[in-house]
Amino acid sequence: MESINDKIGLTLKEASKLLGINEKLMSELTKVKGFPCIKFKRRIVINKNKLQSWFDANSGKYFWIFITFLGRGADFFKRARYN
């Protein structure tokens, strides 16, 4: 099995470990416009090389994801995201 250092594409689980967040939150981040991932039907592959730079450039911009994740509800999230 390949180590995470040898891969350029990461699974949700691998990327969430790399950033120190849980998989559900990582899944929500993949819905943000411009997030460095490719979706193949139900499979999501995150570009490891671009993840760090995206994170650095967008730190603090998506606070509403955390609010939603902490329990404000899916309806709030659907209204707030992608703006």
VOLUMBA-860666 format. One record per atom (N, C-alpha, C): residue number from 1; y, x, z; residue in three letters; atom name. Coordinates in steps of 0.05 Angstrom, whole numbers, plus 5000, padded with zeros to 4 digits. Example, Ala and Ser with C-alpha at 12.3 -4.5 7.8 and 13.67 -1.06 7.14 Angstrom:
<dogus>
> k  py  px  pz  r  a
> 1  4886  5264  5156  ALA  N .
> 1  4910  5246  5156  ALA  CA .
> 1  4934  5264  5156  ALA  C .
> 2  4955  5257  5142  SER  N .
> 2  4979  5273  5143  SER  CA .
> 2  5001  5258  5157  SER  C .
</dogus>
This chain:
<dogus>
> k  py  px  pz  r  a
> 1  4976  5017  5000  MET  N .
> 1  5000  5000  5000  MET  CA .
> 1  5025  5018  5000  MET  C .
> 2  5045  5010  4984  GLU  N .
> 2  5070  5025  4983  GLU  CA .
> 2  5086  5022  5008  GLU  C .
> 3  5099  5044  5016  SER  N .
> 3  5117  5042  5039  SER  CA .
> 3  5144  5031  5029  SER  C .
> 4  5159  5021  5048  ILE  N .
> 4  5185  5009  5041  ILE  CA .
> 4  5204  5030  5028  ILE  C .
> 5  5200  5055  5034  ASN  N .
> 5  5217  5076  5022  ASN  CA .
> 5  5211  5081  4993  ASN  C .
> 6  5187  5074  4983  ASP  N .
> 6  5179  5079  4955  ASP  CA .
> 6  5186  5056  4937  ASP  C .
> 7  5195  5033  4948  LYS  N .
> 7  5200  5009  4932  LYS  CA .
> 7  5229  5006  4925  LYS  C .
> 8  5235  4994  4902  ILE  N .
> 8  5262  4986  4896  ILE  CA .
> 8  5267  4956  4900  ILE  C .
> 9  5245  4941  4900  GLY  N .
> 9  5246  4912  4905  GLY  CA .
> 9  5233  4906  4931  GLY  C .
> 10  5248  4890  4948  LEU  N .
> 10  5238  4883  4974  LEU  CA .
> 10  5232  4854  4976  LEU  C .
> 11  5212  4847  4992  THR  N .
> 11  5207  4819  4998  THR  CA .
> 11  5227  4809  5019  THR  C .
> 12  5228  4783  5024  LEU  N .
> 12  5246  4773  5045  LEU  CA .
> 12  5240  4786  5072  LEU  C .
> 13  5214  4789  5078  LYS  N .
> 13  5206  4800  5104  LYS  CA .
> 13  5215  4829  5106  LYS  C .
> 14  5211  4845  5085  GLU  N .
> 14  5219  4873  5086  GLU  CA .
> 14  5250  4876  5088  GLU  C .
> 15  5265  4860  5073  ALA  N .
> 15  5294  4861  5073  ALA  CA .
> 15  5305  4852  5100  ALA  C .
> 16  5292  4832  5112  SER  N .
> 16  5302  4822  5138  SER  CA .
> 16  5297  4843  5159  SER  C .
> 17  5275  4857  5158  LYS  N .
> 17  5270  4879  5177  LYS  CA .
> 17  5291  4901  5173  LYS  C .
> 18  5297  4908  5148  LEU  N .
> 18  5317  4929  5142  LEU  CA .
> 18  5344  4922  5154  LEU  C .
> 19  5353  4897  5152  LEU  N .
> 19  5379  4889  5162  LEU  CA .
> 19  5378  4880  5192  LEU  C .
> 20  5354  4876  5202  GLY  N .
> 20  5352  4868  5231  GLY  CA .
> 20  5358  4839  5235  GLY  C .
> 21  5352  4822  5216  ILE  N .
> 21  5356  4793  5219  ILE  CA .
> 21  5329  4779  5213  ILE  C .
> 22  5327  4753  5219  ASN  N .
> 22  5301  4740  5214  ASN  CA .
> 22  5299  4731  5185  ASN  C .
> 23  5275  4723  5177  GLU  N .
> 23  5270  4716  5149  GLU  CA .
> 23  5285  4691  5140  GLU  C .
> 24  5288  4672  5158  LYS  N .
> 24  5302  4647  5151  LYS  CA .
> 24  5331  4653  5143  LYS  C .
> 25  5344  4670  5159  LEU  N .
> 25  5372  4677  5153  LEU  CA .
> 25  5373  4694  5127  LEU  C .
> 26  5354  4711  5122  MET  N .
> 26  5353  4727  5097  MET  CA .
> 26  5349  4708  5074  MET  C .
> 27  5333  4688  5077  SER  N .
> 27  5328  4668  5056  SER  CA .
> 27  5355  4654  5049  SER  C .
> 28  5371  4647  5069  GLU  N .
> 28  5396  4634  5064  GLU  CA .
> 28  5416  4653  5050  GLU  C .
> 29  5415  4678  5057  LEU  N .
> 29  5433  4698  5044  LEU  CA .
> 29  5426  4700  5014  LEU  C .
> 30  5401  4697  5006  THR  N .
> 30  5394  4699  4978  THR  CA .
> 30  5406  4676  4961  THR  C .
> 31  5417  4656  4974  LYS  N .
> 31  5429  4633  4960  LYS  CA .
> 31  5459  4638  4955  LYS  C .
> 32  5469  4660  4967  VAL  N .
> 32  5498  4666  4963  VAL  CA .
> 32  5502  4679  4936  VAL  C .
> 33  5522  4669  4921  LYS  N .
> 33  5528  4679  4895  LYS  CA .
> 33  5534  4709  4896  LYS  C .
> 34  5521  4725  4879  GLY  N .
> 34  5525  4753  4879  GLY  CA .
> 34  5506  4770  4896  GLY  C .
> 35  5489  4756  4911  PHE  N .
> 35  5470  4771  4928  PHE  CA .
> 35  5450  4785  4909  PHE  C .
> 36  5444  4810  4915  PRO  N .
> 36  5427  4826  4897  PRO  CA .
> 36  5397  4820  4898  PRO  C .
> 37  5390  4797  4886  CYS  N .
> 37  5362  4789  4885  CYS  CA .
> 37  5356  4776  4858  CYS  C .
> 38  5330  4774  4853  ILE  N .
> 38  5320  4760  4829  ILE  CA .
> 38  5300  4740  4839  ILE  C .
> 39  5301  4716  4828  LYS  N .
> 39  5282  4695  4836  LYS  CA .
> 39  5263  4689  4814  LYS  C .
> 40  5238  4691  4820  PHE  N .
> 40  5216  4684  4801  PHE  CA .
> 40  5201  4660  4812  PHE  C .
> 41  5210  4636  4803  LYS  N .
> 41  5199  4612  4815  LYS  CA .
> 41  5202  4612  4845  LYS  C .
> 42  5181  4615  4860  ARG  N .
> 42  5183  4615  4889  ARG  CA .
> 42  5184  4643  4902  ARG  C .
> 43  5182  4663  4885  ARG  N .
> 43  5183  4691  4896  ARG  CA .
> 43  5211  4702  4893  ARG  C .
> 44  5220  4715  4914  ILE  N .
> 44  5246  4728  4914  ILE  CA .
> 44  5243  4758  4918  ILE  C .
> 45  5255  4773  4900  VAL  N .
> 45  5254  4803  4902  VAL  CA .
> 45  5283  4812  4906  VAL  C .
> 46  5288  4827  4927  ILE  N .
> 46  5315  4837  4934  ILE  CA .
> 46  5317  4866  4926  ILE  C .
> 47  5338  4872  4911  ASN  N .
> 47  5343  4900  4902  ASN  CA .
> 47  5351  4917  4926  ASN  C .
> 48  5333  4935  4934  LYS  N .
> 48  5338  4952  4958  LYS  CA .
> 48  5362  4970  4954  LYS  C .
> 49  5366  4981  4930  ASN  N .
> 49  5388  4999  4925  ASN  CA .
> 49  5415  4986  4927  ASN  C .
> 50  5417  4960  4920  LYS  N .
> 50  5442  4946  4921  LYS  CA .
> 50  5447  4931  4947  LYS  C .
> 51  5426  4927  4963  LEU  N .
> 51  5428  4912  4988  LEU  CA .
> 51  5448  4924  5007  LEU  C .
> 52  5447  4950  5011  GLN  N .
> 52  5466  4963  5030  GLN  CA .
> 52  5494  4960  5021  GLN  C .
> 53  5500  4965  4995  SER  N .
> 53  5527  4963  4986  SER  CA .
> 53  5537  4934  4987  SER  C .
> 54  5520  4914  4981  TRP  N .
> 54  5528  4886  4983  TRP  CA .
> 54  5534  4879  5012  TRP  C .
> 55  5517  4889  5030  PHE  N .
> 55  5522  4883  5058  PHE  CA .
> 55  5548  4895  5068  PHE  C .
> 56  5553  4920  5060  ASP  N .
> 56  5579  4933  5068  ASP  CA .
> 56  5603  4918  5057  ASP  C .
> 57  5601  4910  5032  ALA  N .
> 57  5624  4896  5019  ALA  CA .
> 57  5628  4868  5029  ALA  C .
> 58  5607  4855  5040  ASN  N .
> 58  5609  4827  5048  ASN  CA .
> 58  5607  4822  5078  ASN  C .
> 59  5606  4842  5093  SER  N .
> 59  5604  4839  5123  SER  CA .
> 59  5628  4822  5133  SER  C .
> 60  5621  4801  5147  GLY  N .
> 60  5642  4783  5158  GLY  CA .
> 60  5650  4760  5141  GLY  C .
> 61  5642  4760  5115  LYS  N .
> 61  5651  4739  5097  LYS  CA .
> 61  5634  4713  5099  LYS  C .
> 62  5610  4715  5109  TYR  N .
> 62  5592  4692  5108  TYR  CA .
> 62  5585  4682  5136  TYR  C .
> 63  5606  4680  5153  PHE  N .
> 63  5602  4670  5180  PHE  CA .
> 63  5590  4643  5181  PHE  C .
> 64  5596  4626  5161  TRP  N .
> 64  5585  4598  5160  TRP  CA .
> 64  5555  4598  5159  TRP  C .
> 65  5542  4618  5149  ILE  N .
> 65  5513  4619  5148  ILE  CA .
> 65  5503  4621  5177  ILE  C .
> 66  5516  4637  5193  PHE  N .
> 66  5508  4640  5221  PHE  CA .
> 66  5513  4615  5237  PHE  C .
> 67  5535  4602  5232  ILE  N .
> 67  5541  4576  5246  ILE  CA .
> 67  5519  4556  5239  ILE  C .
> 68  5513  4554  5214  THR  N .
> 68  5492  4535  5205  THR  CA .
> 68  5465  4542  5218  THR  C .
> 69  5459  4568  5217  PHE  N .
> 69  5434  4577  5227  PHE  CA .
> 69  5431  4571  5257  PHE  C .
> 70  5453  4571  5271  LEU  N .
> 70  5453  4566  5300  LEU  CA .
> 70  5451  4537  5307  LEU  C .
> 71  5450  4519  5287  GLY  N .
> 71  5444  4492  5293  GLY  CA .
> 71  5464  4471  5285  GLY  C .
> 72  5483  4477  5268  ARG  N .
> 72  5502  4456  5260  ARG  CA .
> 72  5490  4437  5240  ARG  C .
> 73  5467  4444  5228  GLY  N .
> 73  5453  4425  5211  GLY  CA .
> 73  5455  4432  5181  GLY  C .
> 74  5435  4422  5167  ALA  N .
> 74  5433  4428  5138  ALA  CA .
> 74  5455  4415  5122  ALA  C .
> 75  5465  4392  5130  ASP  N .
> 75  5486  4378  5115  ASP  CA .
> 75  5512  4395  5115  ASP  C .
> 76  5519  4406  5138  PHE  N .
> 76  5542  4424  5139  PHE  CA .
> 76  5539  4448  5121  PHE  C .
> 77  5515  4459  5121  PHE  N .
> 77  5510  4483  5104  PHE  CA .
> 77  5513  4476  5075  PHE  C .
> 78  5502  4454  5066  LYS  N .
> 78  5504  4446  5038  LYS  CA .
> 78  5532  4442  5029  LYS  C .
> 79  5549  4431  5047  ARG  N .
> 79  5577  4427  5040  ARG  CA .
> 79  5593  4453  5039  ARG  C .
> 80  5586  4472  5057  ALA  N .
> 80  5602  4496  5060  ALA  CA .
> 80  5594  4519  5042  ALA  C .
> 81  5570  4521  5033  ARG  N .
> 81  5562  4545  5018  ARG  CA .
> 81  5570  4545  4989  ARG  C .
> 82  5570  4568  4977  TYR  N .
> 82  5576  4573  4949  TYR  CA .
> 82  5606  4569  4943  TYR  C .
> 83  5623  4567  4962  ASN  N .
> 83  5651  4563  4956  ASN  CA .
> 83  5665  4589  4954  ASN  C .
</dogus>
